[in-house]
């Protein structure tokens, strides 16, 4: 088989720019901030539920806990949408650093 000048060659990965590294760090930092928010909201919702269960006068705290759960449910897809690309980008940056002398 003769390979001419128009033969297919797999694409070559280009160098990783400073902006790419910056965005990888930004995405990872955002993922950490969102994860901290989710953990704090979960702990606060458990505390609010305990307060609501302890006394009938504090029943509104149960509704506040439900609002926090809605916030957690909304934050988890955002967390995944930020963390997965950030992790992939960070892995690519680290792999490029290891292979580059």
Secondary structure, 3 states (H helix, E strand, C coil): CCCCCCCCCCCCCCCCCHHHHHHHHHHHHHHHHHHHHHHHHHHHHHHHHHHHHHCHHHCHHHHHHHHHHHHHHHHHHHHHHHHHHHHHHHHHHHHHHHHCC
